[in-house]
Amino acid sequence: MSKWDRLSGALVASAAGLVLVTGCTTADSGGGALESGGAAASSASAVPPGLELFYNQSLDWGSCADLTDDGSAPLGRGVDCARVSVPVDYAQPQGDTATVAISRTKATGDRIGSLLLNPGGPGASGLALATQGAGTELAERFDMIGFDPRGVGASTPQVRCLTDTESDAERAEVHIDMSATGIADAEQDSKDYAGKCVERTGAEFLAHVGTYEVVRDMDVIRGVLGDSTMNFLGYSYGTRLGAMYAETFPQNVRAMVLDGALDPDQDPVEGVILQGKGFQGAFDAFVADCVTRPDCPLGTDPAQAQARFAALLEPLIRTPAATTDPRGLSYTDAVTGVQQALYSPALWTPLRGGLASLADGTGDSLLYLADMYQGRANDGTYSNLNDAFNAIRCVDDPPNTDRAVAGLADTRYREAAPFLDDGLGTGRAPLDLCAFWPVPNTTSPHELDPGALAAAGLPAVVVVSTTADPATPYQAGVDLAAQLGGKLITFDGTQHTVVLDGNSCVDDAVIGYFVDLTSPEEGLRC
């Protein structure tokens, strides 16, 4: 199970080395039947005015095959799927609709309710999470519900910007020229990309794919499932969904666990800089492990390892490494593959092997890791992970249009993550894609009035934060727990998220909280 946070490179892609349908469906396009008398009619939570047909729709549960016919892995036995109809624009619920694909593994014992899960991203499919927690008391007591947020994966319409061929071509490009010409070229690429998003997805739908809408979709899902209150487990970007849901529908929350937190009060640029520091820490931890092994391609001296790493990657700026795949390994993909592996120590072995292969002149292993990150299947087709990621983040936050800020951010990112610094910084950098996005960002109530989240009546929630998480800094979890008035579980480790990953200390506390509403002990450290 993958848990995602793809903020790295969003604002300072040049330093990180990362690259990072049309129209709307109508109510009869495959979603739930919009008729009164569905499961939500028994819900104790108030239905927002004008949305009664959506909350009271009935679901047509069935095989997931029709939802996952894109070559993705089957969801497994015992999982069924349905589509939930939602308004594209909640301000105009009588207008066009979209569908949200959901999956379900039924509780095997005395059922408490449903548990909705999100893996993060933004842009990652969540259907596979219906099998999360198999064999635990969570799966015994809850229907486990996965979902693809609007515009993502099997949900319709789908955000699409690039064709598969265009995605391959984009990854082959190396945007590291920080001269005036190089910056202008990079910004033109961003403008072209944004134009393709409008052409292939439509501006109207692009304007309504953000977190603001997704949390309202989540509440529709809760109502349609017949639950009076929400149980939610969100990883990484899923913590942003959880925090905004808590602010928007505090009275509807029964239990909520947020793992790998994003701090909603954090400046986006600061967040990316801190993430760079996190990846540097993960790289340093990988190096410390690697140099103790006889097959380490970075040598035996930790002080020389970063220079050896740069010597392996920098030739790719000029010439891709050979691969059995005709694409070759670009510098961009090499950096992406390395970062993919730094999300978890479980990937350090393939990273070590990938760097060793690169030293021998072949890039297949790192290309495979980059394909994992980019959502590319063996047949060359892409999920819409990257396109959805860009569309969501560009409507979630105000764009930076200040070139001085962009240049400073690039410089600071290079300082925070020197293992990713190509040495070509000039103090200038292109504006991020979102500066050229064709629709305005959506502002939440919290963003209008930063500070403590306004979630009056919210029950105790739980935040889990990992001390050396490379993608979401530990302090963000501390801060989010304080803002929500929740309990904090600290996990000592070097990985991105931990809940239901096999750590009994964390899992026992989380399961006990969901099942019995027993708060973890104060200061719990695992």
N, C-alpha and C positions, 0 to 999 in steps of 0.2 A: 504494500500500500504506500503510495507516494503522498507526501504532505509537502506543499509547495509554498514558497514565497519568492516571487520573481522581481522584487524591487531592485536587485542589484543591476546597476547599469541604466536604470530608468532615467536618471537625471544626468549621469556622467558616463554615458556609454563609451565615450572615447577612451577614458582611462581604464574602464573595466574590460574593454575589448569585446563587449557583447553586442549582439544584434537582437539586441533584444527584439436566394437568397435575397435579393432586393425586395423591399416591401414587407408588409406585415400580414400575418395570417388572420383569418376571421374566426368567429367563435365555433364554427363547425369544421375546423381544420385538423382534427385529431386529438384535441384535448378532452378534458372532462365535459360531460354534458351539462350545459348551463340550464339547470332546472332546479326548482326548489325541492326541499325534502331530502337533501343529501345528509351525510353524517354530521356536517357542521350544524345542522339545525338544533342539535342537542348541546352545542357548546355553551358553556357558561359565560365566555368572554363576549363582550359586545362586538357586533359586526359593524365596521365603519359604514356610515351612510352611503348608499349608492353602490355598494359592493356586494349586496345580498346574493345575487346570482352566482358570483364567483365563490363565495364562501359556502354556498349550499349546493354546488355542483356535485354530481355523483361521478365516481371514478370507475373506469373500465380496466380493471387489473388483468394482466395477461402476460404472455411471454415477453422477455426483454429482447428477443432476437430482432424484432422490427425496429427497436430503438438503437441497437448497437450493430448495425449492418455495415459499419465503416471499416471493418477489419480489426477493431479493437477486441481485446480478449473477452471471451464469454464471461458472464457474471457468476456462473455456477448454479448448481442445483439448489432449489428452494428459494430462488430470488425471482420475484415477479415485478412487473413495471407498469406504469401508467403515465398519462400526461395530465397536467393540471393547467387549465386555461387561466390566464391572468391578463389584465388590461395592459397594453403597451404604455399608456400614460394614465397614471392613477388620478390625474386631475380631470381626465375625460374617459371614465370607465365605459361609456357607451360607444367608444371608438374602436379602433383596431385592437386585436388581441394577439398574444403570443402564447406559446405553450412551454411549460417547464417539465422536463422529464424527471420522474422520480422512480426509485427502486425500493424494494421492501423485502426483508427477511422477517418472517413473523416470529413473535415471542414463542418460546417453547414451553413456558411454564405459566405461572400466575402473572398475567400481564398488568403492568402499571400504566403503560401508554406507549407513545412513540418517542424515539430518540432520533432527532435530525442531526446529520453530520455533514461537515464541509471540509475538504482537504486543503483549501487555500488557493493560491494562485497570485492574483485573480486570473481566472480563465481555465482552471483545472476542472476536469470532469469529476463528479462525486458519486456516480452511480455505483462504482465498485465498493464504496464504503458500507453498503448494506450488509456485507459479510464481515465487517469489522467487529472484533470482540467475540468471534465465534468460540463457543465453549466456555464463555464466562457467564457470570450472573447477569450481566447486561443483556446478552442475547436471550437469556431465559426470561427476563422480566420486561423487556421492551421490544416492540417492533423496531428494527434498525432501518432507518430511512436515509438513503442517499439521494442526492439530486444534482442535476446539472443546472446551475444558475442560468437565467435568461441569456440567450445568445451563445451559450456554451455547449459544446458537445452535441448531445442528442436533442437538446431543446431547440425550438423553432420560433422565429427565423434564426438562423445561425449567423454570427458575425464572421464575415469573410472579407479579406483584403487582397491577399496574394494567392496566385495559383501555386501548385506544387513546384513547377519549374521556376517560378519567380522566387519562391522561398529558398530553393537551392542556390540560385544566383545571388540572392541577398547575403546568404551566409558565406559565400565565396569572396565577397568584397571585404576590404580591410580599411576601415575608416579611422586612420590614426594620423592623418596629415592635418596638423593644427595651424597651417598657414591660412592666409585669407582665402586662397583658392580652395584649399581642402575643406575649410569650414563652409564655404558657399556650396560646394558639391554635396556635402553631407546634408545640409539644410534643404537642398533641392530634392534629394532622395526622400527626405521626410515629407515634403510637400506632395511629391508624387505618390507616396504610400497613402497619405491621407486622402488624396483624390480617388485612389482605387478603393478605399474603404467606403467612400460615399457611393461610388459607382456600383459596387457589388453588394453592399448591405443596405444603403439608404440612410440619408441624414436623419430622418424621423426616428428610426429605430436606434441609431447610434446615440441619439440624445437621451435614450432611456434604458441604458444597459448598466447603470452604475449601482453602487451599494445602496443608494437611496431607494431604488426600486426593488432591489433583491430582498431587502429586509421585509418589504411589504408582501412580496411573493412568499416569503417564508411564513408569514402569518396566515396567508391564504392556505398554504399547505397544512399548517397546524389545524385550521378550522375544518378543512375538507377531510382530514384524517379523523376528526371527531374528538380531538383533544382540547380540553378547556384551557390548558396551559402548555407552554413550550418546554421541552427538554432539548438542549442543544450542546453539541460538542464541535468546536471549531478549532482548526489548526491554522497557524500562520495568518494569512490574509483572512481566514475564517474568523479570527478574533476581532477583526474590524467589523465583519458582519454581526458578530455577537454583541459587540459594544454598541453598535448603532441600533440593533434590535432592542437591546436593554433600554436604550434611551427613548426609543419610539414606542415600545409596548412593554414598559416595565411591569404592568399589572398582569401581563400574560405569561411571565416567566415562572416556571416551577424550579428548574435546575439548569445551570449553564456552566460548562467548563471550557476555558479558553487557553490553548496551549501554543506557545511560540508567539507571544503577543506583539502586535503593533500598537504603539502608543498614539491614540487619536489626537493628543495635544502636541505632538512632536512636529517640528518644522520638517517638511519633506526632504529638504537638502540635508539637514542634520541627520535624518534617519538613514539616508544613503551613505553618508560619511561613516556613521557608526556601523553600518553593515559592512563597509569596507574593512574597518578594524576587526570585525568579527571574522571575516574570511581570512584576513592576515593571521589571526590567532589560530584558525583551523589549519591553515597552511603550515604554520610553525609547529603545531602539534603533529601533523603528518610528517614533517621533516624529522622531528625528534624520534618518531617511530622508525622512519625509513632508514636513517643512518646507522641504526643498530643491526640492520639486516645485511647479509653478504651480497644480496642482489640489488641493493639500492642504487638507482641510476644517478643519484645526486651526491654520491660519494659517502665518506664517513665523517666528514667535518661539518657540523651544523652551520658554522660561520661561513662556509663556502657554498652551502646548498642553494641559496637563492641565486647566486651568480651562475651556478651550473644550470639551474632551472631556466634562467633567462637565455643562456647560451643554447639550450635545446629549442626554445620557442622562437627566438628572434629571427632565425633564418626563414621561418615560415612567412614573415612579412613580405619577403621577395618571392619565395617559391613554395607552393604547397608541398607537403610530404606525400610520398606515394602511398596509395591504398589500393586494395583489390577493387573497391568501388571506384568508378571512373572519376568521381568528384575530387578525390584527393583531400588532404587535411589542410584547411586554411588556418591562418593565425587566429582568426576569429573563432573557428570551431575548436581549436586547441585550448584556448582560454576557457571557452564554454564547457568543454569536457572536463577540464581540471576543476572548475567551480562546481559542476555537477557532483563530482566525487567528494568534494569537501563538505557536502551536506551531512555525511555520516561516515564514521570510521569503518563501517561495513564495506565502503567502496574504496578504502585505501589500497587494498590489494590490487584491484584492477587499475587504479591510478598508478601505482608503482610499476605494474606491468606495462601500462600504456606509455609511460615516460621511458621505460627501458626499450620498448619497441621503437619509439621516436628516435632514441639515440642510435638505433641500428638503421634508421632511415625509413621506417614505415609508421603510418599513422592510423591504422585500422582501429585500435582499441580506443584511442581518444575520440575518433570520429563516432564510434558506437556510443560513447558516453554523451557526446554532444547531441546525437540523434535522440537519445533518451530525453534530454532536457528540452529539445526543440519540438518534441511530439511527432517525429518522423518515423513511420513504420518501415519495415523491411522492403515493402513494395514501392517505396518512394512517395507514398501519400502522407500528408500532414493532417493531424488534428487541427482544430482552430485555436489551440492554446495560445499561440503568440498573438494572433489577431485579436482575440478576446481580451487578452492581457492588456494590450495597448488601448483598446477601446474603453475598457473599464477604468484604467488608471487615469486616462485623459479626461474623463468626465467626473472622476472622484475628487480631484484636487485642482486648485487654480494653477495654471501653467506659469513657469518662469519665463518672462520675456526680456529680462535684463541681461545683456551680454556680459556685464562685469560680474554678475552673480554666477553665470555659467562658467566663466573662466576661473573664478576663485574656487568653485566647486570641483572643477577638474583638477586643479592644483592640490586641493585638500584631499581628494580621493587618492591621488598618487602617493601622497604622504601617508595616508591611512593604510593603504594596501600596496606597499612597494613591490611585492612580488608580481603585481599586475601592471607595474609602470613600465612602459616600453621605452622610456627615456626620451620621448619626443615631445614632451609638453612645452608649450610656449606661453602659458598663462592665459591663453584664449581657448575657446571651445565652441562648438556649434550649439545653438539652442536645441533643446529636446524636442522630440516629435510633437509633444502636447502643445507647444507654442504655435503649431500650425494646424491644430485639430479643428475640424469644420463645425463643431457644435460646442456650446459653452459647457463649463463644468457645473455639476449639481452641488449645491451647498447644503450641508446638514445643519440642524439647529445648533449642534455643538460647535461647528466651524464658525457660525455667526457670533458665538459667545464662548470663546475658548476658556478652559478651566475645568473644574470638576464636571463630569458628565451629569446632565440633568435626568436622573432616573429615579424619581421619587416613588417609593413603594416597591423597589426592586428587592427581591429576596437575596440572601447571601449567595454569591457566585464564587467560583474557584478559578484562579489563574495559575497556570503551570509555566515556570520559566527555567530554562537551562542555562547554567553559568557560562558556558562557552559556546552557545548557539551561534553558528557563523552567519545566519541570515537575519535573525531577530534578536537583538541584544537583550541580555538578562535584565538590565535596568528598565527596559520598556515594560516587561511583565510586572516588575515591582510597582512601577508608576500606574499601570492600568488597574492593578488590584486595588491600589489606594483610591483611584478615581471612582471605582465602582463600589468601594466599601466591601470588597471581597476578601477571601482567604487566598494566601499565596503558598504554593508548593514549589520549593526549590529543588531542582535536579542538578547534581554535579556531573557534568559530562560535556563532550564535544560533539554535538549532533543537533540537528534541527527537529525539534519536537520529540516527545517521548511517550505520551499517553497511549496505552494499549500496544506498546512496543516490547513488552516482556519484562519491564521492571516492576516487580511485585510491590515494592514500597509505594510507587506512584499509583499503580493500577488499583491496589486494594483501597487506597484513599479515595480515588475517583469513583470507583464502583460503589463503595459504601455511601458516598455522597449522592450519586444518582438514585440508588435504590432506596435508601433510608433517610435521605436528606441530612445525613450526619456530616457536619463540617469537619474538614481535616484539622488535626491538632495545630495549635498556633506554632508558627515557625517550622513546620515540617520540612525536613531536608532529606533527600533521598540520593 
